[in-house]
Structures are given as structure tokens and as C-alpha cells.
């Protein structure tokens, strides 16, 4: 009787993008199957995917479905840690093998999951693999922190504009650096990010992932502190870097003002669809939240979701609360007080520069051991919040504000309804900050979970 074998291969990080490690695993597994006289009916791979994070691996899920369907007799892997590094996943594999009679064979030594000894050995191997992941992670985090404090640049993929010489020193890639500078100059001169991205593509300059530039990738590059010679770690500005600067600090400060202007952001690409997408903040980690579909079992709805810690709230309910509050406040006789500012833009920019310097000085306190990393992170976040408020005031002072037209309207609700969504978003960004608070899993929505802080006049 023919023994049907399915090969499964996986590697966590494919630096070259060529899948060489997966190919080697597959070749070894195929040789083993040939020696045993098994017929390989399928080869399933997950390249550049970790087995320790719990994220979905498409190939692994397809393998489990094949096991449930009874379409194979034996799973062949190079080592058990290629299949799973988590005990919870291993228990699922063991249960499937017991229920279906599927065997597990490894190039490094067979495991018989039908026996208690085989199951115990598999669990030991999975525990050892998990321990290796945790120890590797701890070592990596320690090394990253030391590298950041020493002002050294580290990367997984080569950053655009930089490379290393034969001695391992960071050097500038002239063509790429020139392209980035020209893109920055174009944006500051009023060009759109889309046009600047096309300019890079027309010059034959792709990202280091060998992909064309787009609005998102270019914006991320222009705002990356690395190009101004700054080292960040876990979102905290740590110290000055020991590498050549491509975009000087003044240029990047101006880019920050321009590219974080909500009025500009919403003009890129298609018209915006959701009022607070890209504006609302997560009450747990402080990241910006975006609208995305959620739901299950045939029920789907839009929600504002944090991509960092996965807090989510119904988009329509949050919009309803914020809209009601804004219209109520702007309908009051003293609504003009919300907008009454006589701004000195030069003074605001000077104040913003001082805040950035205070944020930079935190690095020295961290390096000298006078502040912990947690304290530095908290103080840096407070300074960043103050900078965001200043940047909003600068934006309001430099251009016409849709918030002013709302406050001066005879019928605020009618003016709001007639206003394009792009202008509503800009008005909100100038008037207030919306923070969506965590309330616990499964708790129903309440208006109290939406925190609204008015920008002080």
C-alpha cells in the first residue's frame, strides 16, 4: 500500500528573499521520503514566517486541513521546531495525529506521537525550542539597547541611502541620498508625496525591498529620525548617531510640520471615508488608530483599531459621540473662544525647537544612568504630545481653518453636514484630540470610552 507523505518546511527570517533554507529543508525531507519508499504528494512551505508569535501561517493551516481530511499518511519535517515552537500548537498536532492516525517523521529522528514516550519527547523538544526563542529575544533586546545607547545604526534590511563598507562602517549611497534630498525639497516646495515618489521611480531608484515608492513608504522615510542622524529605540529618541546625516535637523523639522498636517494627509490618494481614521489615539499605547472591517459569522462592521495593541471600537458609534460633542460646543455663543488665537509662528517654531532639544537631552540622562528607560519613555511621550499640539497651532495659523467656518456659521449642524469629510477631519485635528480608552474585553460600547480633550486656546 502506498504511503502518502506531505513535506512541510519553514524558516522565520529570509534575509535574501530567495528561500534557500526552505529549499534545503525540502531537499533533505524528499531524500528521506525516497529512502522510506513513501510517495510525496505535496510540499508545503511557509517562508519568512515565525512559528513562535502565534500569527497565522497559511502553509501550516493548509497542512492541518489536509490532516483533518485524511489525505496523507505521514508529515515529513526537517525538525519538530520547523513545524511548531509553541506547546499549544503541538498539542493540536498531537490530537490530530491521534484522531487520524497520521504519523510525524523528522529528518533528525522520527517521533511516534501515538505513544506516550513519543508525545513526551515532542513536548520536550517544543519546550526547548520555545526557550531558545525567549533567550534569543532577550539577548537581541539587550544588544539593540546597547547599540542604540552607543549611537550605532542597526538594520535588518539595508535602509535607503545607506550601506556598509568593507570595514563595517556606515556610508552614504550617493545616488539614493541625492534622490531623498530632492524628494524632501520637492515636498517642502509644495509637491505632493505621490509626485515626489514618481520622481524617485523615474530616476530608477526603488526602495531597498526592490519595490516602487509610494506615498506611505516615502512619508515614512522622510520622517525617519535616522536621516537626521538620530538614534531611536522603542520609539524613544536616545542619542546622536555615529553616521553621516542625509537630511539636516531643520529640514526634517520642516518636513514634520508639513507631513503631519492633517489637511495635507487627507488630500493624498482617494477621498477619506472615515472621520477619525488616522486621528483617533489608542488610550493604551498612544498609537494612531485606523478604520478597518471587523466581525465574524456573517456580521461585519467598521471599527477604529489600534495596530499596536488591537484595541477596537465601533466606528459609527465613536463618530456619533465626537460629532455630537463638537456640534454642541460650536453651537454655544462663546464658540469663537475655541478658536481665538493670535499666533506668532516664529515663536511657536522656536518653542518647538526647545521641546525637541529637551527630548534630545533625555538621552544623556539615560546614558548616565540618571533616568531609567521607562522614565525616559514617559517624559519623551509628554514632550511629543506638547510638540503635536504646537504643530497643530502652527498649521492653524498658516492656513484657513474649516473649524472657523463652523464656529461662525448660523446653523452649525447644517454647515457640518455640508462640509466635505476632508474638511471635517481637519477641523477636528485643530480643535481637539480624541482618545479611545480600553474598557475590557467583551464590554459594550459607552460614550465614556471616548475621551475628548480640547486644544487649549
Secondary structure in CASP SS format (residue, H / E / C, confidence):
PFRMAT SS
TARGET T0000
AUTHOR 0000-0000-0000
METHOD secondary structure of the structure
MODEL  1
X C 1.00
X C 1.00
X C 1.00
X E 1.00
X E 1.00
X E 1.00
X E 1.00
X E 1.00
X E 1.00
X E 1.00
X E 1.00
X C 1.00
X C 1.00
X C 1.00
X C 1.00
X C 1.00
X C 1.00
X C 1.00
X C 1.00
X H 1.00
X H 1.00
X H 1.00
X H 1.00
X H 1.00
X H 1.00
X H 1.00
X H 1.00
X H 1.00
X H 1.00
X H 1.00
X H 1.00
X H 1.00
X H 1.00
X H 1.00
X H 1.00
X H 1.00
X C 1.00
X C 1.00
X E 1.00
X E 1.00
X E 1.00
X E 1.00
X E 1.00
X E 1.00
X E 1.00
X E 1.00
X E 1.00
X C 1.00
X C 1.00
X C 1.00
X C 1.00
X C 1.00
X C 1.00
X C 1.00
X C 1.00
X C 1.00
X C 1.00
X H 1.00
X H 1.00
X H 1.00
X H 1.00
X H 1.00
X H 1.00
X H 1.00
X H 1.00
X H 1.00
X H 1.00
X H 1.00
X H 1.00
X C 1.00
X C 1.00
X C 1.00
X C 1.00
X E 1.00
X E 1.00
X E 1.00
X E 1.00
X C 1.00
X C 1.00
X H 1.00
X H 1.00
X H 1.00
X H 1.00
X C 1.00
X C 1.00
X C 1.00
X H 1.00
X H 1.00
X H 1.00
X H 1.00
X H 1.00
X H 1.00
X H 1.00
X H 1.00
X H 1.00
X H 1.00
X H 1.00
X H 1.00
X H 1.00
X H 1.00
X C 1.00
X C 1.00
X E 1.00
X E 1.00
X E 1.00
X E 1.00
X C 1.00
X C 1.00
X C 1.00
X C 1.00
X E 1.00
X C 1.00
X C 1.00
X C 1.00
X C 1.00
X H 1.00
X H 1.00
X H 1.00
X H 1.00
X H 1.00
X H 1.00
X H 1.00
X H 1.00
X H 1.00
X H 1.00
X H 1.00
X H 1.00
X H 1.00
X H 1.00
X H 1.00
X H 1.00
X H 1.00
X H 1.00
X H 1.00
X H 1.00
X H 1.00
X H 1.00
X H 1.00
X H 1.00
X H 1.00
X H 1.00
X H 1.00
X H 1.00
X H 1.00
X H 1.00
X H 1.00
X H 1.00
X H 1.00
X H 1.00
X C 1.00
X C 1.00
X C 1.00
X C 1.00
X C 1.00
X C 1.00
X C 1.00
X C 1.00
X C 1.00
X C 1.00
X C 1.00
X C 1.00
X E 1.00
X E 1.00
X E 1.00
X C 1.00
X C 1.00
X C 1.00
X C 1.00
X C 1.00
X E 1.00
X E 1.00
X E 1.00
X C 1.00
X H 1.00
X H 1.00
X H 1.00
X H 1.00
X H 1.00
X H 1.00
X H 1.00
X H 1.00
X H 1.00
X H 1.00
X H 1.00
X H 1.00
X H 1.00
X H 1.00
X H 1.00
X C 1.00
X C 1.00
X C 1.00
X C 1.00
X H 1.00
X H 1.00
X H 1.00
X H 1.00
X H 1.00
X H 1.00
X H 1.00
X H 1.00
X H 1.00
X H 1.00
X C 1.00
X C 1.00
X C 1.00
X C 1.00
X C 1.00
X C 1.00
X C 1.00
X C 1.00
X C 1.00
X C 1.00
X C 1.00
X C 1.00
X H 1.00
X H 1.00
X H 1.00
X H 1.00
X H 1.00
X H 1.00
X H 1.00
X H 1.00
X C 1.00
X C 1.00
X H 1.00
X H 1.00
X H 1.00
X H 1.00
X C 1.00
X E 1.00
X E 1.00
X E 1.00
X E 1.00
X C 1.00
X C 1.00
X E 1.00
X E 1.00
X E 1.00
X E 1.00
X E 1.00
X C 1.00
X C 1.00
X C 1.00
X C 1.00
X C 1.00
X C 1.00
X C 1.00
X C 1.00
X H 1.00
X H 1.00
X H 1.00
X H 1.00
X H 1.00
X H 1.00
X H 1.00
X H 1.00
X H 1.00
X H 1.00
X H 1.00
X C 1.00
X C 1.00
X H 1.00
X H 1.00
X H 1.00
X H 1.00
X C 1.00
X C 1.00
X C 1.00
X C 1.00
X C 1.00
X C 1.00
X C 1.00
X C 1.00
X C 1.00
X C 1.00
X C 1.00
X C 1.00
X C 1.00
X C 1.00
X C 1.00
X E 1.00
X E 1.00
X C 1.00
X C 1.00
X C 1.00
X C 1.00
X C 1.00
X E 1.00
X E 1.00
X E 1.00
X E 1.00
X E 1.00
X E 1.00
X E 1.00
X E 1.00
X E 1.00
X C 1.00
X C 1.00
X E 1.00
X E 1.00
X E 1.00
X E 1.00
X E 1.00
X E 1.00
X E 1.00
X E 1.00
X C 1.00
X C 1.00
X C 1.00
X C 1.00
X C 1.00
X E 1.00
X E 1.00
X E 1.00
X H 1.00
X H 1.00
X H 1.00
X H 1.00
X H 1.00
X H 1.00
X H 1.00
X H 1.00
X H 1.00
X H 1.00
X H 1.00
X H 1.00
X H 1.00
X H 1.00
X H 1.00
X H 1.00
X C 1.00
X C 1.00
X C 1.00
X C 1.00
X H 1.00
X H 1.00
X H 1.00
X H 1.00
X C 1.00
X C 1.00
X C 1.00
X C 1.00
X C 1.00
X C 1.00
X H 1.00
X H 1.00
X H 1.00
X H 1.00
X H 1.00
X H 1.00
X H 1.00
X H 1.00
X H 1.00
X H 1.00
X H 1.00
X H 1.00
X H 1.00
X H 1.00
X H 1.00
X H 1.00
X H 1.00
X H 1.00
X H 1.00
X H 1.00
X H 1.00
X H 1.00
X H 1.00
X C 1.00
X C 1.00
X C 1.00
X C 1.00
X C 1.00
X H 1.00
X H 1.00
X H 1.00
X H 1.00
X H 1.00
X H 1.00
X H 1.00
X H 1.00
X H 1.00
X H 1.00
X H 1.00
X H 1.00
X H 1.00
X H 1.00
X H 1.00
X H 1.00
X H 1.00
X H 1.00
X H 1.00
X H 1.00
X H 1.00
X H 1.00
X H 1.00
X H 1.00
X H 1.00
X H 1.00
X C 1.00
X C 1.00
X C 1.00
X H 1.00
X H 1.00
X H 1.00
X H 1.00
X H 1.00
X H 1.00
X C 1.00
X C 1.00
X C 1.00
X C 1.00
X H 1.00
X H 1.00
X H 1.00
X H 1.00
X H 1.00
X H 1.00
X H 1.00
X C 1.00
X C 1.00
X H 1.00
X H 1.00
X H 1.00
X H 1.00
X H 1.00
X H 1.00
X H 1.00
X H 1.00
X H 1.00
X H 1.00
X H 1.00
X E 1.00
X E 1.00
X E 1.00
X E 1.00
X E 1.00
X C 1.00
X C 1.00
X C 1.00
X C 1.00
X C 1.00
X C 1.00
X C 1.00
X C 1.00
X C 1.00
X C 1.00
X H 1.00
X H 1.00
X H 1.00
X E 1.00
X E 1.00
X E 1.00
X E 1.00
X E 1.00
X C 1.00
X C 1.00
X C 1.00
END
